[in-house]
Amino acid sequence: MIRYFALFSFAGMAFMLSSPGEARAQMPQEVDSVRLLSELSILAHDSMEGRSPGTPGSLRARAFLERAMASSGTESVQGSFRHVFEWQRGRGENIVGLVPGAETIDTVIVITAHYDHLGIRDGQVFNGADDNASGSVALLEIARRLAASPLRHTALIALVDAEEVGSRGARAILNDELVPLENIVLNVNLDMVSRTGGLLWAAGAYHTPALRPVLSRVAADADEALVLRQGHDRPGAPEGDDWTHSSDHSAFHSMGIPFVYFGVEDHEDYHRSTDDVERVNPGQYVIAVRTILRAIRALDAALPFGAPSPL
């Protein structure tokens, strides 16, 4: 197992040199919509071959994401933005960056989005523009904003591989302790955030009620073109209505770590070869990313939260 704690502390010490007030004053909270949409087009392009783990298309996607992360202003972890992991039937690679907190370095929010998708099937490329190129590119933009204007607490930015085959990348982050498990206080997961139709869901407050008022305040201040609604996290809900274990946040929830999962309900192109960038509404996507960034800052400001309810 790979251990990273020593360098994590060192990187955090370096960031303590600048004051949080100065950093926030220098950084506008807007997202770069042109870059966001351009990077979505790149990651969801046919040349990425659907980004299935272990394929040439996945390698191309990783190279693009690693370059973007390296230029984002985030710190590497143990000298690299790559986190390689293996499981019984394969090998994957997460792309990770670190933004030490402006006020504390030993309390960590892990922000995740998976970049893998279904690859090529029956000669058709499954580009996964919404699932989940949208979350991955959004996370890159969020990483840039946090690097320029850090949160109070440390942020580990993780573009994870192999979600579609059992959240292998997210589980590897926890199993390999990229940061000490006892330091992780929240997971924010982005999975399918571009095709909102004006409605973005935030799941997780059922398990950690202290999240609810924070997310409610963000919802009240959201752009009038977007409704941020809480739910899809109640055990025993009708089939498909409980998203507690539907994406990478499940790995954190299983370890007793609070989570907030931002996503949309399944649409007609979900897990189909028609999930292409042309189906994305650019305005809806930009508003969703802006809202998620504001939510992350609000959640950071509201920490600490209590322990989540039993699994």
Sequence and secondary structure as in RCSB ss.txt:
>XXXX:A:sequence
MIRYFALFSFAGMAFMLSSPGEARAQMPQEVDSVRLLSELSILAHDSMEGRSPGTPGSLRARAFLERAMASSGTE
SVQGSFRHVFEWQRGRGENIVGLVPGAETIDTVIVITAHYDHLGIRDGQVFNGADDNASGSVALLEIARRLAASP
LRHTALIALVDAEEVGSRGARAILNDELVPLENIVLNVNLDMVSRTGGLLWAAGAYHTPALRPVLSRVAADADEA
LVLRQGHDRPGAPEGDDWTHSSDHSAFHSMGIPFVYFGVEDHEDYHRSTDDVERVNPGQYVIAVRTILRAIRALD
AALPFGAPSPL
>XXXX:A:secstr
    HHHHHHHHHHHTTS HHHHHHH      HHHHHHHHHHHTSGGGGGG TTSHHHHHHHHHHHHHHHTTT B
 BTTBSEEEEEETTEEEEEEEEEE  SS SSSEEEEEEE    EEETTEEE  IIIIIIHHHHHHHHHHHHHHS 
 SSEEEEEEES GGGTSHHHHHHHHTTSS GGGEEEEEEE S S  TTEEEEE TTT TTHHHHHHHHHHTS TT
 EEEE S  TT STT   TTSSTHHHHHTTT  EEEEE    TTTTSTT  GGGS HHHHHHHHHHHHHHHHHHH
HH         
